[in-house]
């Protein structure tokens, strides 16, 4: 046999179980399956994809979870191209988001040319419209203060508050960190959320000067930093699922892993149980859909096909290696008994977010009165953010002629969603009221054509102070155990641009160890 034939034979005799069918788990499974390793994916919920999910509301397909991916690094785009979806990649329409809840000013366009909301020029008209003359002069003191401790502040909130004042922090920075990252500015690590900012402000001698340097060094326009997929981001997990099946992988939904046990001769035993829809082991709750004319439950054909694929499996699986790709709480429960140094309890509270998607028949929204969406000054509104999807994405507008799709987000770090205790009808009513206030357009129940509610627990933002160190400790503990790996946002950081390359690296580590008995040296 040749070396290639030997490798193929070795791969075909090697088995890997991936626990969790979110994007991280599917990517890790693909990296193993495409070299011939026998792969089984078990997913506790009734569909794959994790927080990348779609729904059909009033006949319109919408992103019910993640709606885009960050383009940095190119890894996500490379995966999309590999799966044959490259021609479907789309960029958002030009147009800025707004910020609402400004004391005495209601709402205004979010200024461009900043970093995490920090302005390069506090006297810019768009900036001054939000923070006022008083805020602008206070922010200008940043240029006059001696740079004694510049470059050594870890807390974004503390840095902005001390250098540019409360108005810049509360009205510009906090809406961005809360609405985009579900984190408070005081908890955000500057070096992780804005790499290079500390060094730039040390060189410039001021925070605004440092921002100006970073903005000047940008190679892409802000709008080009994210892209989506025509038809919805859920096409990505669907394509991953299809490719895995083509490669011979076994993908099982409604199947929860309850425990791991090392085998005497090497490898692992994975205990499984069928997951009922209301099973607490479910990583994701079932989709709920509320339609105004009349109420009914809607599922796309593709989603039904995915949900019915190899559904439910109790018993045990044996494997040479296991990759745990569940949310953090479940991952720690499975891994901690075998990884000394890995705490079973999740440190800190992860943000719980609810997104209520509304399909509206409101001609007044044709003018896109608040651009692509609205962020809120914390404490000013019940909702944390709003996306006007038909204004932001051309494919959504084309799929909803004469209608408007609006996504209203509730919940942030340390703050439960205001919709948490409401039934679906009341949650839709609250979202409609908040959308009316944020868009500045009267909205009534008679204009609502359908609503969809989705709830999920985010991983703690990777940019939160201390989170990176905790991730390194957890990953090191898992790496000490032969045949065991873990992937996902709780270790990689939130966002596909973080999750996908991390899953690729971990899968490469697992497959190399399984096939060659060697693990790549960690940096």
C-alpha positions, -999 to +999 in steps of 0.1 A: +000+000+000+012+035-007+014+062+020-018+078+008-036+044+009-023+038+044-036+071+055-070+065+039-072+031+056-062+046+090-088+074+086-116+049+077-108+030+109-108+062+131-140+075+146-149+109+160-181+119+178-190+156+177-214+167+205-233+197+193-245+206+158-240+244+159-216+260+134-185+251+155-195+215+157-204+212+120-172+228+109-151+205+132-170+175+119-164+186+083-127+189+089-126+154+102-150+139+076-132+152+046-101+132+053-121+100+056-126+098+094-159+083+104-179+111+120-211+111+141-227+144+151-253+145+179-274+175+184-298+179+213-323+202+196-344+193+166-322+210+141-286+219+134-271+254+132-272+267+168-277+304+168-276+305+130-313+299+122-341+310+100-379+313+102-407+320+079-430+348+090-460+359+070-445+341+040-411+358+043-379+339+052-359+358+078-328+353+098-340+346+133-305+345+148-272+357+134-278+377+102-242+383+090-206+374+095-175+395+100-152+394+070-120+398+089-095+369+084-114+355+054-120+321+070-158+323+070-158+334+034-135+306+025-158+281+041-188+296+023-169+293-010-159+258-003-196+249+003-206+264-031-224+294-016-199+321-027-222+335-054-249+341-027-227+363-005-241+399-002-231+431+014-255+453+034-269+484+018-250+517+025-265+537+054-257+543+090-274+531+121-290+556+145-288+560+183-320+566+203-326+578+238-305+609+237-317+632+265-337+660+249-329+649+214-346+616+209-325+600+181-297+609+156-275+591+131-246+573+148-214+592+137-190+575+114-152+576+117-150+562+152-140+531+171-166+514+193-184+547+192-154+567+204-151+598+181-119+611+165-133+646+165-157+656+193-167+688+175-179+669+144-215+680+138-228+644+140-210+639+173-220+672+188-257+665+179-256+636+203-233+648+231-240+685+229-216+714+232-210+706+269-201+670+260-179+681+231-158+705+252-155+679+280-143+654+254-118+679+240-101+679+274-087+646+263-064+665+239-051+687+268-046+662+295-011+649+300-007+613+287+007+600+320-011+566+321-022+563+285-019+528+270-023+510+304-061+510+309-078+477+304-114+488+310-130+505+280-155+523+302-129+536+326-107+548+298-135+567+279-149+581+311-116+595+324-104+608+290-136+620+272-163+622+299-197+606+307-216+619+276-193+602+251-194+570+273-232+569+279-245+582+245-219+569+220-199+540+234-225+522+257-251+519+229-225+501+207-212+477+234-247+469+247-264+466+213-237+449+194-217+430+220-244+427+248-217+439+273-213+470+295-184+493+286-168+490+321-165+452+315-150+454+281-112+449+277-098+476+254-071+454+239-096+427+229-124+448+217-102+474+198-068+458+192-042+485+187-061+513+204-040+515+235-008+516+214-023+542+191-034+565+218+001+562+234+016+574+202-009+601+196-010+613+232-048+613+234-077+589+230-093+608+201-060+610+184-055+573+188-089+567+173-080+589+143-049+568+138-068+535+138-095+549+115-068+562+091-052+527+090-084+509+081-082+490+048-120+485+044-150+508+048-170+501+080-199+488+059-177+462+043-168+447+076-198+423+075-216+403+048-246+380+047-260+353+025-289+358+000-317+338+015-304+339+050-274+328+070-292+295+078-281+284+043-247+279+059-255+252+084-278+236+058-249+234+033-226+220+061-252+194+069-255+184+032-218+182+027-213+160+059-240+136+047-223+134+013-191+125+030-208+097+049-211+114+083-240+104+106-259+136+117-284+130+145-308+156+158-330+154+190-301+134+205-285+146+237-251+135+251-255+130+288-220+118+298-185+108+286-165+079+299-129+069+290-125+034+276-099+010+290-082+005+257-083+041+247-110+063+232-144+073+247-179+061+253-206+087+248-239+081+266-270+094+246-306+100+253-335+111+231-343+148+235-380+156+239-389+192+228-392+203+264-361+184+276-339+207+298-309+192+280-319+210+248-292+235+238-319+256+220-356+260+228-381+252+201-390+279+175-421+298+183-441+317+156-469+342+161-488+354+130-514+381+132-536+370+103-543+343+116-520+325+142-504+294+127-471+275+128-448+278+098-418+257+088-398+258+056-394+227+036-357+228+041-360+231+078-384+201+080-359+180+060-331+189+084-352+183+115-363+149+103-328+137+094-317+108+117-339+121+145-335+107+180-310+081+192-306+067+228-278+044+239-241+047+236-215+055+210-178+047+211-151+068+194-114+073+193-119+110+199-147+134+210-152+170+202-175+188+225-192+217+207-221+226+230-228+258+249-206+264+279-228+251+306-233+217+289-197+216+278-184+220+313-208+194+326-195+169+301-158+178+303-151+187+339-151+151+353-122+143+329-103+175+326-085+184+359-085+222+364-117+228+344-144+241+367-178+225+363-197+257+370-197+285+344-179+316+357-202+346+353-236+349+337-240+347+299-263+372+283-298+359+274-312+375+243-346+375+227-352+387+192-387+395+180-390+397+143-419+417+129-433+418+094-451+451+089-472+467+062-463+503+068-456+525+037-441+552+060-411+529+065-403+530+028-383+562+035-360+542+059-364+569+086-337+555+109-313+540+084-303+503+088-313+502+125-312+518+159-290+513+190-302+526+223-287+546+252-289+521+281-319+527+303-337+548+277-358+521+261-368+486+269-353+472+237-315+472+233-314+474+195-334+473+163-325+462+128-346+474+098-338+443+078-355+454+046-335+486+047-302+468+055-304+438+032-314+439-005-324+402-005-348+407+024-364+437+006-368+416-026-384+387-007-409+410+011-424+433-016-445+460-001-436+448+035-410+457+060-390+433+083-379+447+116-359+428+143-362+440+179-336+428+204-341+424+242-316+415+269-279+421+276-252+411+300-266+412+335-301+422+323-328+397+315-349+403+283-380+424+291-400+398+271-389+369+293-421+366+313-444+375+284-463+351+262-457+353+225-486+377+217-475+401+245-439+399+234-449+408+199-470+437+212-440+450+232-417+447+203-442+466+181-444+494+207-406+496+209-402+496+172-426+525+169-406+545+194-372+537+179-382+542+143-402+574+151-432+560+131-467+552+146-472+514+144-504+496+152-514+459+155-535+462+123-502+468+104-486+437+118-486+408+093-466+383+114-442+380+143-415+355+153-398+352+187-364+335+192-345+331+225-309+321+229-281+323+254-250+340+241-215+330+251-200+356+274-184+381+251-147+373+246-138+410+250-150+410+287-122+416+311-107+383+324-126+362+298-095+356+276-076+343+306-105+320+315-106+307+280-069+299+280-073+280+313-102+260+300-086+251+267-053+241+284-072+218+307-090+200+278-058+197+258-042+177+286-068+149+280-060+125+251-088+122+225-108+152+238-114+186+224-138+215+228-149+242+204-175+270+203-180+306+212-173+301+249-137+293+240-132+311+207-151+343+213-184+353+198-190+356+161-184+333+132-151+350+124-139+337+157-157+304+159-149+290+125-111+293+124-110+280+160-130+249+151-108+243+121-076+244+143-091+222+170-103+196+145-068+196+129-053+189+163-077+160+169-074+144+135-036+147+135-034+131+169-058+103+159-040+096+126-004+102+134-002+101+172+011+137+173-004+170+183+007+203+167+028+223+192+007+252+207+020+287+205 
